Amino acid sequence: MILFERPSTRARPISIFSLIFLALLPYGCVPQPHERVSVTVNSDGTWTRMAVFVAPIQKRTRGAPRPAAVRVSDSFAVPSGGRWHITTRNTRSAKRTIAERTVRLGARIENDIVVKDVSSSKPVGMEMKGKAGKRNTPGRHDPESLLTTNTAVVNRASPGHFTYSETIHWTGNEPAGFGDIDDEQIAVVKAGLPANFATDEDVKSIAKAIMREYIMAILGPPHPLLDQFSLMIRSQEKFNLLLEARITIGVSSVLNERFGDRMTIPERHEVTERLTAGIMKMNGATVSSSKSDTHAINRDKDRSGARILISIWLPGKITKTNGAVNARTGAVTWSFYPEAAALGDLKLTAESAKVERHVTDGRRFAEKSVQ
């Protein structure tokens, strides 16, 4: 599957998969607003959450117009209130707002990952008087410009056993192009499914689910492939292998969810291979109405232009998570673009168990999880 090619004298048709990916490339090509969230859970269950909101400052190139002034509030609704400690830290390269809060075990933290629609980030209360505008109370935002909400909580399932869960919910409209499927996709899915599973309803459902998995691979946690833009430039083959691996897992999950025990495990593996191969090959197929599709997918409406990174440190040893675990630091991380939540709530989870260390043979440390 070729997602990016060096210019050639021969024009190639592109599929809707390519259109979506190419429409999202600006997110990976230029410095974008981003939010880094760190969560530290103490052994007594209290936990501290720090959100760093970053708005990169574009460099002015010689002969070009002066870049527009940037503000963190253009991209994010920063949490406010007496329980949040807010500071700012600006440099030549970026403006930063830092929000920090410590809460007890079981307490929820809400709405500190709230991104704005880049096409409508105008604050509420802008009253024009002559040439000057007057803002109302800081912290108020036009509800229509807010695209996400979130809720995070840390609980203790048993002594020494902590659980973390967070949900990111999309409140905007579905970005244009995310749910589109075309005749070529329908044909690929129908050809890949056994006849007894290829009803019109099944085919359409599987085709939509596969499109979702494709977009999640590009934008979703734990690590979006859009972050691998430089790898795609250096080695298309390696990038495509990563994408194929992610899609294979997604297709298998889709088949299992749709057909369950009606499709045997060997049969599901075989169908997964056929569908994945068809998807990878289809990337070079022509889509109908490509001009209108490109126009729709490239609209700025319901796009945040932001990236989110969440890291959490839990006491003890990580026993279960859908994030990526750093073996050296013990941190669990998730990286994603908020638009991924438009396909369904993003649920981030991690669990840990207390670890006791004891000396073995006077030289080595062994670890024992206490259940």
ZAMARGU-4260 file (C-alpha; in steps of 0.2 Angstrom, whole numbers, plus 5000, padded with zeros to 4 digits):
<rodrens>
0) 5000/5000/5000 | 5007/5017/4995 | 5002/5032/5005 | 5015/5044/4999 | 5025/5044/4983
5) 5038/5055/4976 | 5032/5066/4962 | 5032/5057/4945 | 5027/5061/4928 | 5013/5048/4928
10) 4997/5053/4938 | 4990/5040/4949 | 4972/5039/4955 | 4970/5039/4974 | 4957/5030/4985
15) 4947/5038/4999 | 4959/5030/5012 | 4973/5041/5004 | 4962/5056/5003 | 4959/5055/5022
20) 4977/5052/5026 | 4983/5066/5014 | 4970/5078/5022 | 4977/5075/5039 | 4996/5077/5034
25) 4996/5095/5040 | 4994/5089/5058 | 5010/5079/5056 | 5020/5091/5045 | 5020/5107/5056
30) 5021/5111/5074 | 5004/5110/5081 | 4995/5115/5097 | 4997/5100/5110 | 4993/5096/5128
35) 5004/5085/5139 | 4995/5078/5154 | 5005/5069/5168 | 4996/5059/5182 | 5006/5054/5197
40) 4997/5042/5210 | 5004/5041/5227 | 5004/5026/5238 | 4990/5033/5249 | 4979/5035/5234
45) 4980/5054/5232 | 4984/5059/5214 | 4991/5074/5205 | 4986/5079/5188 | 4996/5092/5178
50) 4991/5098/5161 | 5003/5108/5150 | 4994/5117/5136 | 5007/5122/5122 | 5004/5134/5108
55) 5019/5134/5096 | 5024/5151/5089 | 5027/5151/5071 | 5044/5158/5065 | 5043/5172/5053
60) 5052/5169/5037 | 5060/5182/5027 | 5049/5192/5015 | 5033/5183/5022 | 5019/5192/5032
65) 5020/5192/5051 | 5012/5176/5058 | 4996/5179/5067 | 4998/5180/5086 | 4995/5163/5095
70) 4986/5160/5111 | 4983/5144/5121 | 4965/5149/5122 | 4964/5148/5103 | 4965/5129/5104
75) 4961/5124/5122 | 4948/5128/5135 | 4960/5129/5150 | 4952/5123/5166 | 4949/5136/5179
80) 4943/5138/5197 | 4950/5138/5215 | 4956/5120/5215 | 4967/5122/5199 | 4984/5130/5201
85) 4987/5140/5185 | 5004/5146/5179 | 5011/5152/5162 | 5028/5150/5155 | 5032/5157/5138
90) 5047/5155/5127 | 5052/5161/5110 | 5046/5145/5102 | 5029/5142/5112 | 5017/5149/5124
95) 5012/5137/5139 | 4999/5137/5151 | 5000/5124/5166 | 4986/5118/5176 | 4989/5107/5191
100) 4978/5099/5204 | 4979/5086/5218 | 4963/5076/5223 | 4959/5062/5234 | 4957/5043/5229
105) 4941/5041/5220 | 4938/5059/5216 | 4935/5063/5197 | 4944/5076/5187 | 4934/5083/5172
110) 4936/5093/5157 | 4954/5097/5157 | 4956/5090/5139 | 4944/5101/5130 | 4949/5106/5112
115) 4942/5119/5101 | 4936/5119/5084 | 4949/5129/5074 | 4936/5137/5063 | 4926/5144/5078
120) 4936/5148/5093 | 4929/5165/5096 | 4925/5168/5115 | 4908/5172/5122 | 4905/5190/5126
125) 4914/5198/5112 | 4905/5215/5110 | 4912/5226/5097 | 4912/5245/5102 | 4919/5255/5088
130) 4936/5247/5083 | 4939/5238/5100 | 4932/5222/5107 | 4928/5219/5125 | 4929/5202/5132
135) 4917/5195/5146 | 4923/5184/5161 | 4939/5175/5157 | 4936/5156/5155 | 4920/5157/5146
140) 4919/5149/5129 | 4907/5147/5115 | 4899/5130/5118 | 4898/5127/5099 | 4917/5128/5098
145) 4921/5115/5110 | 4924/5098/5103 | 4929/5086/5118 | 4925/5083/5136 | 4934/5071/5147
150) 4933/5062/5164 | 4947/5054/5174 | 4947/5044/5190 | 4959/5034/5201 | 4952/5020/5212
155) 4959/5006/5223 | 4951/4989/5219 | 4960/4981/5234 | 4975/4985/5245 | 4990/4989/5234
160) 4979/4987/5218 | 4976/5004/5209 | 4965/5007/5194 | 4965/5022/5182 | 4952/5026/5169
165) 4949/5040/5158 | 4936/5043/5144 | 4938/5056/5131 | 4921/5061/5123 | 4918/5070/5106
170) 4905/5083/5107 | 4906/5091/5090 | 4899/5084/5073 | 4908/5070/5065 | 4922/5077/5054
175) 4918/5076/5036 | 4924/5060/5027 | 4926/5050/5043 | 4911/5039/5039 | 4912/5038/5020
180) 4913/5022/5011 | 4912/5019/4993 | 4908/5006/4980 | 4926/5000/4979 | 4927/4997/4998
185) 4910/4987/4997 | 4917/4976/4983 | 4933/4972/4993 | 4923/4967/5009 | 4911/4957/4999
190) 4925/4948/4990 | 4934/4944/5006 | 4919/4937/5016 | 4913/4920/5014 | 4896/4919/5005
195) 4886/4915/5021 | 4893/4930/5030 | 4891/4942/5015 | 4874/4949/5017 | 4871/4967/5012
200) 4869/4972/5030 | 4885/4963/5035 | 4895/4970/5021 | 4891/4988/5024 | 4893/4986/5043
205) 4911/4978/5041 | 4916/4991/5028 | 4911/5005/5040 | 4920/4997/5054 | 4936/4994/5044
210) 4936/5013/5039 | 4935/5017/5057 | 4950/5005/5061 | 4960/5014/5047 | 4956/5031/5055
215) 4960/5025/5072 | 4977/5018/5066 | 4981/5035/5060 | 4974/5046/5074 | 4971/5035/5089
220) 4979/5029/5104 | 4991/5022/5110 | 5002/5029/5097 | 4995/5037/5081 | 5004/5032/5065
225) 5002/5051/5060 | 5016/5054/5072 | 5027/5043/5060 | 5027/5055/5046 | 5046/5056/5046
230) 5047/5037/5044 | 5035/5038/5030 | 5046/5050/5021 | 5062/5039/5024 | 5054/5022/5022
235) 5037/5019/5014 | 5039/5000/5016 | 5042/5001/5035 | 5028/5013/5037 | 5016/5002/5027
240) 5021/4987/5038 | 5016/4997/5054 | 5000/5002/5046 | 4996/4984/5040 | 4999/4977/5057
245) 4987/4989/5065 | 4974/4986/5052 | 4976/4967/5054 | 4972/4968/5072 | 4957/4980/5069
250) 4950/4969/5056 | 4951/4953/5067 | 4942/4963/5081 | 4929/4969/5069 | 4925/4951/5063
255) 4925/4944/5080 | 4913/4958/5086 | 4901/4956/5071 | 4901/4937/5070 | 4907/4930/5086
260) 4906/4911/5087 | 4897/4909/5071 | 4914/4912/5063 | 4928/4899/5068 | 4945/4906/5073
265) 4954/4898/5058 | 4941/4905/5047 | 4942/4922/5055 | 4961/4922/5053 | 4959/4918/5034
270) 4946/4931/5031 | 4956/4944/5041 | 4971/4941/5029 | 4960/4942/5014 | 4952/4959/5019
275) 4968/4966/5025 | 4976/4962/5008 | 4962/4970/4999 | 4962/4986/5009 | 4981/4988/5006
280) 4979/4985/4988 | 4963/4996/4987 | 4973/5011/4992 | 4978/5013/4973 | 4960/5012/4967
285) 4951/5027/4960 | 4937/5034/4970 | 4921/5041/4963 | 4919/5060/4964 | 4936/5062/4970
290) 4935/5081/4969 | 4920/5083/4980 | 4927/5070/4992 | 4943/5080/4994 | 4934/5096/4996
295) 4923/5088/5010 | 4938/5079/5019 | 4948/5095/5019 | 4935/5106/5027 | 4942/5114/5043
300) 4925/5112/5052 | 4925/5101/5067 | 4944/5099/5067 | 4955/5104/5082 | 4972/5104/5075
305) 4979/5098/5092 | 4988/5083/5099 | 4986/5075/5116 | 4999/5065/5126 | 4994/5057/5143
310) 5007/5049/5155 | 5003/5041/5171 | 5013/5033/5185 | 5004/5021/5197 | 5012/5013/5213
315) 5018/4996/5210 | 5019/4986/5194 | 5008/4988/5179 | 4998/4973/5177 | 4985/4978/5164
320) 4983/4992/5152 | 4978/4997/5134 | 4992/5010/5134 | 5011/5009/5130 | 5022/5004/5145
325) 5039/5011/5147 | 5049/4997/5154 | 5062/5008/5161 | 5052/5022/5170 | 5036/5012/5173
330) 5025/5025/5165 | 5010/5021/5154 | 5007/5033/5139 | 4994/5036/5127 | 4996/5048/5112
335) 4981/5053/5100 | 4973/5066/5090 | 4956/5072/5098 | 4947/5068/5081 | 4949/5050/5085
340) 4935/5052/5098 | 4923/5056/5085 | 4922/5038/5080 | 4917/5033/5098 | 4923/5037/5116
345) 4941/5034/5119 | 4943/5024/5135 | 4961/5024/5143 | 4964/5011/5157 | 4978/5005/5168
350) 4980/4994/5183 | 4994/4991/5195 | 4998/4979/5209 | 5010/4982/5224 | 5027/4975/5222
355) 5037/4968/5236 | 5056/4967/5234 | 5067/4954/5243 | 5085/4948/5242 | 5088/4932/5233
360) 5105/4923/5235 | 5111/4939/5243 | 5114/4946/5226 | 5098/4948/5215 | 5081/4957/5218
365) 5065/4947/5214 | 5048/4955/5212 | 5033/4947/5219 | 5015/4955/5215 | 5004/4955/5230
370) 4986/4952/5224
</rodrens>
